Every structure is written in structure tokens, then in C-alpha cells.
Amino acid sequence: MQKKFLFVMRSAPRDGARVRESLDMAMTAAAFDQTVRLLMLDDGVFLLKRGQRAEPSGPKPVAPLFEALALYDVEDVWVERESLRGRHLTTDDLVIPVRVVDRTEIAGLTAEHDIVISC
């Protein structure tokens, strides 16, 4: 039976291990023909920021991993408008196409899914 998964990503890029684990879960679910969608909130919008560079002692950038999502048929990535604005970003700053949603839409989006995982 197919389930709808929503991964809500709030962590900043510095939490690279947590983000990688979340993306692994998302891609695994998608590989088993589950519907997988991502919602980027708060500092999670920085995960998609173009041009990230690794610092010698820091985690590797995770933005390239998001580009691989299309290989798993994960095409619905939503970004909260208020999170983008609050961090002075636009969709042009992001590595993949996203759909921008208002904060008021988030409750409805989460209600549409069988499983919601906050990362």
C-alpha cells in the first residue's frame, strides 16, 4: 500500500549528518514507490542554497544531494515563503526548482500526508 511521506526539514547545513540521514530516508521511501515530498522551513531553506562551499573542518555541502532527488521521482519540494524572506533568499538562489508556499498553507499540506517526519 502506497503511503504519502512528508519530510519537514528545518536544520541548517551545519547539521550535515542529520540532513544526510533524512535524505537517505526520503530516497529509500521513494525507491519503494512511496510518495515523498519535502517541505523546507526556517534554516532548512539554506540546505538548498546555491554555491555552498565546504569548510576544511566542517561538513560537506548537502545541496548537491537535493539535485539527485529527481532520480527517485521526488519532485515536490516546497519552501515556506516567510523562511525565504527572513533569510534574504529567493527561488533563484536555490539549486532545484521549488514551489513556494505561505505559512497558512502548511497545516493543509501536512494533513494530506500519512507520515510526517520532522528533520
N, C-alpha and C positions, 0 to 999 in steps of 0.2 A: 504494500500500500504506500502510495507516494505521500510524503509529508512536505509541508512548506516550512523551511527554516529561515529565520531572520537573525543575522549576526549583527549586533549593535556594537560598533567599535568606537570607543571613547579614548583609548590610550594614545599617548604621544609616541612618536617614533623612537624615543629613547627606551621604551618598553619593548624592544625588538623581539625578545623571546616569546613574550605573551602574544604579540601580534602574529608571529610566525605560526604559533600553535593554533591560533584562531583561524588563520587562513588554511592551515592543513586540515582542520576540521571541516571548514566550508567546502574545500575541494574534494575531500573524501565523501561527504554527503552528496555532492553534485555527481561524483563518479558513480554513485549508486542510484542515479536517476531521481534524486530528490530535488525539489525546487529550492534553490538557495538564492537569497538576496542579502545585500549588505546595506546597513544604514550607518553613516559616519556622523558622529556628534562630537561636540566640544573639541578637544585637542586631536581627536581622531581624524579630523579633516586634514591635519598635517601629514598623515600617512600617505595621502595621495599627491602631495606637493611635488611638482616637477623640480628637478635639479638638486635633489638632496645628495650630500656627499658624506661618506663615512669619515669619522674622525679616527685617528690611529688607535685610540683606546676604547672607542665606542662601538655600538652595534652597526651592522651593515644597513644601508638604506633598504626599506621594505617596499618602496613604490614600485620597483620592477616586478615584484611578486603579483601586484594587482593587475599588471598587464597580462599575466598568464590566466587570469580568471575566465577570459573568453574561451580558452581551450576546453574549459569544463562546462561551458554553456551557462556561466554565471554572468548575466548581462544586466541585471537590475541592481544598480548601485545608486543609493540615494544619499544626498548630503543635505544636512539642515542649513537653510539659508542663514539663520542667525549665527550659527557657528562659523560659517564662511566669513560673514561680515565682521564678526567680532575679532577675527584673526587677519583681517585685511587681505582676504583671498577672493579670487573669482574662479569660475569654472575654467578659465583659460590657464590658470596656474596648476591645474591638475593633470595627471598622467593618463587618465582614462575618461571617457565621457560619463557623465553622471546626470541624474535627474535631481534638481533642487526642490526641496520640499520645505514648507513652513512648519514651525513648531506645532501649530494647531493640527497638522495632518498626522503627526507621529502616532498618536493613540490609535487612530484608524488603521495605520499601516501595521502596527504590532498586532492588532486584533485579527488581521487577515491571516496570520501565521499560526501553525500548530505548535511550533517550538521557537522560542526566542532566547538567544544566547547573548549575554552582555559580556563584552571582552574589554 
